Amino acid sequence: MKVAMLAAGVGHRLGRAVDAPPKALLRFDGESLLQRHLDILAHFGLLDLTLVVGHQAGAIEAELGAIGVRERVRTRFNPNYREGSLLSLWALREVLTAGQPVLYMDADVLYDWRLLDRLVTSPHESCILIDRNVVPDADFVDVRIRESRIVAFGKGVPPGDDDIRGEWIGFARFDANMASALARAMERYVQSGRTDVICEKPMRDVILAADAFGFEDVTGLPWIEIDFPEDLQRAHGEILPRLIGVPPTPR
């Protein structure tokens, strides 16, 4: 399985200086978010990572070298990283059309390794992770489920008669066909000049059009997407103390 991760954004909503390092380099107990991702991925034998970079790309390259994984991580530079996340996702089109399953991840999430375990071991070949402890904010991605089917996915979803409402945590798994369908959905936006939309738009198109797109409920497991200063405070004070270390890899 290939892994695709977005780490190109500026992270301006954190209120930091314009030349601050990317959010993937935020440090927790001495380790960057990026190193934590790589350690968890390695636990599952997922070593084929393509990382989209943009803002302070050199700092990410330096971190990859410092933690000794440069040889197994490919980077794709998005020169238009300030123009929105769709173009960063577009930089992954070769990964999505390689004819293999793809694990998609946002780089700005601090999480317990068991979340990824739910995604990797899910019986659904294509699925997303959701948390039913919904706390809407400006970056909330709403997921609505009715009769075990995803019927809405995105921001600003209007109220509806749904069985489950959850928040997407920024991780998804696409089988080879769904990954290719995502690449085609992105291409339609790019060709029509709608490159300012968020990357969740083509994902929504693919998820809602699918005959079966699964989900895994990770409610109760600790995680946080770091977008705002209060998220960073919660990450250090509330989420980090609850994380369970990655178990040693069996020999």
C-alpha positions as CSV (number, residue, x, y, z in Angstrom):
1,M,0.0,0.0,0.0
2,K,1.3,3.4,-0.9
3,V,1.0,6.3,1.6
4,A,0.3,9.9,0.5
5,M,0.6,12.8,2.9
6,L,0.0,16.6,2.6
7,A,2.5,18.8,4.4
8,A,2.6,21.9,2.2
9,G,0.5,24.4,4.0
10,V,1.7,27.6,5.7
11,G,-0.3,27.1,8.9
12,H,-1.1,30.8,9.2
13,R,-4.1,30.2,11.5
14,L,-1.7,29.2,14.3
15,G,-0.7,32.9,14.5
16,R,3.0,32.2,14.1
17,A,5.5,34.2,12.2
18,V,5.3,33.9,8.4
19,D,8.7,32.1,8.3
20,A,7.7,29.6,11.0
21,P,8.4,25.9,10.2
22,P,5.6,23.8,8.7
23,K,3.1,22.2,11.1
24,A,4.6,18.8,10.3
25,L,7.7,19.9,12.3
26,L,5.8,20.9,15.5
27,R,7.5,19.0,18.3
28,F,6.0,16.9,21.0
29,D,8.2,15.3,23.6
30,G,11.2,16.1,21.4
31,E,9.8,14.5,18.3
32,S,8.3,16.2,15.3
33,L,4.8,15.3,14.0
34,L,6.5,14.0,10.9
35,Q,8.7,11.6,12.9
36,R,5.7,10.4,14.8
37,H,3.9,9.6,11.5
38,L,6.9,7.7,10.1
39,D,7.3,5.7,13.3
40,I,3.7,4.6,13.3
41,L,3.7,3.9,9.5
42,A,6.9,1.8,10.0
43,H,5.1,-0.3,12.7
44,F,2.6,-1.4,10.0
45,G,5.3,-2.0,7.4
46,L,4.1,1.1,5.4
47,L,7.4,2.4,4.0
48,D,6.3,3.8,0.6
49,L,5.5,7.4,1.5
50,T,5.1,10.4,-0.9
51,L,5.0,13.7,1.0
52,V,3.8,16.9,-0.6
53,V,5.8,19.9,0.5
54,G,5.6,23.6,-0.1
55,H,6.0,26.1,2.7
56,Q,9.6,25.8,4.1
57,A,10.1,22.7,2.1
58,G,13.8,22.7,2.9
59,A,13.1,22.4,6.6
60,I,11.1,19.2,5.9
61,E,13.9,17.8,3.7
62,A,16.4,18.5,6.5
63,E,14.1,16.7,9.1
64,L,13.9,13.7,6.8
65,G,17.7,13.6,6.7
66,A,18.0,14.1,10.4
67,I,15.8,11.2,11.3
68,G,17.4,8.9,8.7
69,V,14.5,8.2,6.4
70,R,15.4,10.3,3.4
71,E,15.9,7.2,1.2
72,R,12.4,5.9,1.8
73,V,10.4,9.1,1.5
74,R,9.7,10.8,-1.8
75,T,8.8,14.5,-1.8
76,R,6.7,16.4,-4.3
77,F,7.0,20.1,-4.3
78,N,3.8,22.2,-4.9
79,P,5.0,25.6,-6.0
80,N,1.4,26.9,-5.7
81,Y,1.0,25.8,-2.1
82,R,-0.5,29.1,-1.1
83,E,-3.4,28.7,-3.5
84,G,-5.2,25.9,-1.7
85,S,-5.0,22.2,-0.8
86,L,-6.5,20.9,-4.1
87,L,-3.2,21.7,-5.9
88,S,-1.3,19.8,-3.2
89,L,-3.5,16.8,-3.6
90,W,-3.1,17.2,-7.4
91,A,0.7,16.8,-6.9
92,L,-0.1,13.2,-5.8
93,R,-1.9,12.1,-9.0
94,E,0.9,9.8,-10.0
95,V,0.6,8.0,-6.7
96,L,-3.2,7.8,-7.0
97,T,-3.0,6.3,-10.5
98,A,-0.3,3.7,-9.8
99,G,-2.7,0.9,-9.6
100,Q,-2.3,0.3,-5.9
101,P,-4.2,1.0,-2.7
102,V,-3.4,4.4,-1.2
103,L,-3.5,5.5,2.5
104,Y,-4.1,9.3,2.6
105,M,-3.1,11.4,5.6
106,D,-3.0,15.0,6.7
107,A,0.4,15.8,8.3
108,D,-1.0,18.1,11.0
109,V,-2.6,15.5,13.1
110,L,-1.3,14.3,16.5
111,Y,-2.9,10.9,17.2
112,D,-2.7,7.5,18.9
113,W,-1.3,4.7,16.7
114,R,-4.5,2.7,17.3
115,L,-6.3,5.1,14.9
116,L,-4.1,4.0,12.0
117,D,-4.6,0.3,13.1
118,R,-8.4,0.8,12.7
119,L,-7.8,2.1,9.1
120,V,-5.2,-0.4,8.0
121,T,-7.1,-3.5,9.4
122,S,-10.6,-2.3,8.3
123,P,-12.5,-4.9,6.3
124,H,-13.6,-2.0,4.0
125,E,-11.2,-1.7,1.1
126,S,-12.0,2.0,0.9
127,C,-12.9,3.9,4.1
128,I,-12.5,7.0,6.2
129,L,-12.0,7.4,10.0
130,I,-14.7,9.4,11.9
131,D,-15.1,10.6,15.5
132,R,-18.7,11.0,16.8
133,N,-17.5,13.5,19.5
134,V,-18.4,16.4,17.2
135,V,-16.9,19.8,18.1
136,P,-17.5,22.0,15.0
137,D,-15.0,24.7,14.2
138,A,-13.9,26.6,11.1
139,D,-12.1,23.6,9.8
140,F,-14.6,20.9,10.7
141,V,-15.2,18.3,8.0
142,D,-18.7,16.9,8.7
143,V,-19.6,13.3,7.9
144,R,-23.3,12.1,7.9
145,I,-24.2,8.5,7.8
146,R,-27.7,7.0,7.1
147,E,-28.3,3.2,7.1
148,S,-24.6,2.6,7.2
149,R,-24.0,4.6,4.1
150,I,-22.1,8.0,3.9
151,V,-24.6,10.5,2.6
152,A,-22.7,13.7,3.3
153,F,-19.0,14.7,3.5
154,G,-17.6,18.2,3.7
155,K,-17.8,21.6,5.4
156,G,-21.0,23.4,6.0
157,V,-23.2,20.4,5.7
158,P,-26.9,21.4,6.5
159,P,-28.8,19.5,9.2
160,G,-30.4,16.3,8.1
161,D,-32.1,13.1,9.2
162,D,-29.0,11.1,9.8
163,D,-28.2,8.1,12.0
164,I,-24.7,9.1,12.7
165,R,-22.9,12.5,12.6
166,G,-19.1,12.5,12.9
167,E,-16.0,14.4,12.1
168,W,-13.5,13.2,9.6
169,I,-10.0,13.2,11.1
170,G,-8.1,13.6,7.9
171,F,-7.1,10.0,7.2
172,A,-8.6,7.7,4.5
173,R,-7.9,4.5,2.6
174,F,-8.6,4.2,-1.1
175,D,-8.5,0.9,-3.0
176,A,-6.8,1.1,-6.4
177,N,-10.0,1.9,-8.3
178,M,-11.1,4.6,-5.8
179,A,-7.7,6.2,-5.9
180,S,-7.9,6.4,-9.7
181,A,-11.4,7.8,-9.4
182,L,-10.1,10.5,-7.0
183,A,-7.4,11.5,-9.5
184,R,-10.1,11.8,-12.2
185,A,-12.3,13.9,-9.9
186,M,-9.4,16.2,-9.2
187,E,-8.6,16.6,-12.9
188,R,-12.1,17.8,-13.5
189,Y,-11.6,20.6,-11.0
190,V,-8.2,21.5,-12.4
191,Q,-9.3,21.5,-16.0
192,S,-12.3,23.7,-15.2
193,G,-10.0,26.2,-13.5
194,R,-11.5,25.6,-10.0
195,T,-8.2,25.1,-8.3
196,D,-9.1,27.2,-5.3
197,V,-11.5,24.6,-3.9
198,I,-10.4,22.5,-0.9
199,C,-9.1,19.0,-1.4
200,E,-12.1,17.5,0.3
201,K,-14.3,18.5,-2.6
202,P,-13.1,15.8,-5.0
203,M,-12.9,13.3,-2.1
204,R,-16.6,14.1,-1.5
205,D,-17.4,13.5,-5.1
206,V,-15.8,10.0,-5.0
207,I,-17.1,9.0,-1.6
208,L,-20.7,9.9,-2.3
209,A,-20.7,8.4,-5.8
210,A,-19.3,5.0,-4.6
211,D,-21.5,2.0,-4.3
212,A,-19.8,1.2,-1.0
213,F,-17.4,3.4,0.9
214,G,-16.8,2.4,4.4
215,F,-16.0,4.1,7.7
216,E,-14.4,3.2,11.0
217,D,-15.5,4.8,14.2
218,V,-12.6,5.9,16.4
219,T,-14.5,7.8,19.0
220,G,-12.7,7.7,22.3
221,L,-9.2,7.4,20.9
222,P,-7.1,10.5,21.3
223,W,-6.3,12.7,18.3
224,I,-6.3,16.3,17.3
225,E,-5.8,18.2,14.0
226,I,-3.7,21.3,14.8
227,D,-5.1,24.4,13.0
228,F,-5.5,27.0,15.7
229,P,-3.5,28.1,18.8
230,E,-6.0,26.5,21.1
231,D,-5.5,23.2,19.2
232,L,-1.8,23.3,19.9
233,Q,-2.5,23.9,23.6
234,R,-4.8,20.9,23.7
235,A,-2.3,18.8,21.8
236,H,0.3,19.4,24.5
237,G,-1.9,19.5,27.5
238,E,-4.7,17.0,26.8
239,I,-3.9,14.7,23.8
240,L,-0.2,14.0,24.3
241,P,-0.5,12.6,27.8
242,R,-3.2,10.1,26.6
243,L,-1.1,8.7,23.7
244,I,0.0,5.0,24.0
245,G,3.4,4.3,22.6
246,V,3.8,2.2,19.5
247,P,4.4,-1.4,20.5
248,P,7.7,-2.9,19.5
249,T,7.7,-4.5,16.1
250,P,7.7,-8.4,16.4
251,R,11.0,-9.9,15.3
